[in-house]
Amino acid sequence: MLTVPFHKPSIGLEEIDEVVDTLKGGWLTTGPKTKKFETEFARYLGHQHAVAVNSCTAALHLALEAIGLEAGMSVVVPTMTFAATAEVVRYFNAKPILVDCQATDFNMDVADAELRIQTALTRGEKVTAIIPVHYGGQVGDVAGVATLAQRYNLKIIEDAAHCCPAFYRLDANAPWQSVGTAADISCYSFYANKTITTGEGGMACTNRIDYADRMRTMSLHGISKDAWKRFTSEGSWYYEIIAPGFKYNLTDIASGIGLHQLRKADLLRHQRMQLANRYAELLGAVDELILPTEHPNRNHSWHLYVIRLKLEQLTLDRGEIISELKKAGIGTSVHWLPLHMHPYYRDTYGFQSEDLPQAARLYPEIISLPIFPGMTGPEIEYVCDQLKRIIAGHVKASAKMPLPKLQETITGNLQSITSGCKP
Ligand SMILES: *Cc1c(COP(=O)(O)O)cnc(C)c1O
């Protein structure tokens, strides 16, 4: 039996040698390699400034601090995201306005965001920012978010944790640009299972020097500029604290890994894209599944490969399929239990699951399959064979017969039309 993990990082000899070089060089924490990583990262994605930090969560926190988020304000956040996107809002004692997702790509439903902003405004809330997430690496509705931000005077902080790299263009004649280009600040993650990794790490990018300066200062205790240089020959022993900052700086050990990961980012994305294409070939004919697709003019980083189960045609649920896959040695994951269904957000803001109906409806249907550069042909074939075997053994009898199946499809369509309507 093969075993296929959910993820394996792609670490080469270059990364290993660079870490050894850093250790031998004696400069372990933030230093020249981090500066170089920032410069190359900014250049690669076409952003003016990049501030390296020790996680994407830290980047999001610094971004909200830089735009001046204060207690009592509100920030628009998708419910279909990881903990970090909303917890950083709570760090300020500000309120996340959770927004529903679209069934097509799990990205934030911009029309729903507008309705919820209007409701918040009528309650007298001060809505100051929006944090779109590009789910799994599929670029979301960047233009829609920009229009919304302009209409309601919101700062845009993009949670681009899945997007190194992901590019889009506004139409077929427009130039390709990185996610984050239309944002005030965009935040990337180098967590162990992200598209490129430094073990732990993140980057906050912006075209505004004032935001970059503030984030840099706040990432290292609120110490005036280039604090890390104080231990070098160019630096000085004297520094001043201008605000109570944080300890979010990235080490040179991590940045050394990042430099090499960055140089491979296009290649790694290409390999994930080939795996996504292979999944589409191998699973395309399975009636009980809905496979992810890529929007035209918005490319997908393929950080995640998330399939949907047509549960009404199956006699087992998502949890059972995941444990069957696990028994076959295959690692999977679920991205995510929507935030509004977690105890903290449910209890703090009084959410019912149906308050964000699409996310609640999609949640039981989703499974993230293994996708990582280095995944072999036999491995992906094994995953698909096992998934097909499990599904084939559990198709509802009614779904096998042509006539009832037709009826089910009709009702299914009606249901999806009804549930697609806004309240
Ligand atoms: C991984 C992730 C983060 C947090 O990244 P860290 O680098 O682990 O802090 C934030 N948002 C999303 C959507 C993520 O998937």
The ligand as a Gaussian input file, in Angstrom:
#p B3LYP/6-31G(d) Opt

LIG

0 1
 C       -2.027000      29.889000       6.714000
 C       -2.974000      31.030000       6.677000
 C       -2.786000      32.196000       7.429000
 C       -1.748000      32.309000       8.496000
 O       -0.471000      32.114000       8.065000
 P        0.697000      31.924000       9.144000
 O        1.927000      32.229000       8.358000
 O        0.620000      30.517000       9.618000
 O        0.452000      32.913000      10.226000
 C       -3.636000      33.258000       7.243000
 N       -4.666000      33.181000       6.388000
 C       -4.897000      32.075000       5.658000
 C       -6.046000      32.073000       4.701000
 C       -4.082000      30.954000       5.806000
 O       -4.354000      29.834000       5.125000

